[in-house]
Amino acid sequence: MGGEAEKTIDIDRILEDKMGAKAKFVPRFAVNWLKHIIHEDEVNLFLWENRRLSGTEWLEACVRYLDMTLQLEGLENLPDKDDGRLYTFVSNHPLGGQDGVALGSIIGRHYDGKFRYLVNDLLLNLPGLKPVCIGINKTGKQSRDFPRMVEAGFRSDNHMLMFPAGLNSRKINGRIHDIAWKKTFITKSVEYHRDVVPIFFGGRNSERFYRIAHFSDRYVRKINIAMLFLVDEMYRNVGKTFRVVIGKPIPWQTFDRSRTPMEWAKFVEDKVYEMAGSGAGK
């Protein structure tokens, strides 16, 4: 691969950006471990080989690279791309990486790339993803800009693809399940008259991941340690088959004052998990 300019993901640089002068105090063995766990060399090789792709084409290249087989149900429930309306697509988030890539490739292909993700700003280090992203740094100074970025997304002429849990799924009472969904997709879909399209994505990470996530969520709350392992989980999931169920659009008028926005968010979350067992559109 050669030159420094070709190294898209650079742990040393990211640490410097995030920590400033304190970065030099991070032990070298820890930096090398980070490079290993996020597969720095492998990811950079993929990015270099696909550097001319962006948006939907780049996402489709990711699906091929990860050798994902997608079993799609309910494709007929995707609204027509020429109906002149904008939609909010919401899904559970079992994997934390591949599910986003897969759904972006499906929605992007169907709607000619006219969609946007709300994502963690670390993902903006991926040039192919950047054109379809609105980046959010939930832990840093950018967090106060979160409402403004959401507003920009919903005011645009793009469909929105969201994972309302904010984090990928955890193991809760022995089941792989999202944490409680946030209400933003409800309030903004009502405000901008966007029907909501529910999607169920079937998949899971390793037992190791759930143990780390449990420890991190319970004892280290300020830093999402589990997130560091998501790339490694992605490589562990190479070659697998994932079931994707697309439900019928829910009219935005459904979300009236008979329930709070949080209750409506739970209503849609429950509907998504019901789709796991009942098939598309039910």
RAHUDA-V623918 format. One record per helix or strand of 2 or more residues. SS is the DSSP state (H for helix, E for strand). FROM is the first residue (numbers start at 0). LEN is the number of residues. If there is no record, write none. Layout:
# RAHUDA-V623918
SS,FROM,LEN ; SS,FROM,LEN
This chain:
# RAHUDA-V623918
H,3,3 ; H,10,15 ; H,27,10 ; H,39,10 ; H,54,11 ; E,68,5 ; H,74,3 ; E,86,5 ; H,97,13 ; E,114,6 ; H,120,5 ; H,126,4 ; E,132,4 ; H,140,15 ; E,158,4 ; E,169,3 ; E,174,3 ; H,183,8 ; E,194,7 ; H,206,13 ; H,224,12 ; E,240,6 ; H,251,3 ; H,260,18
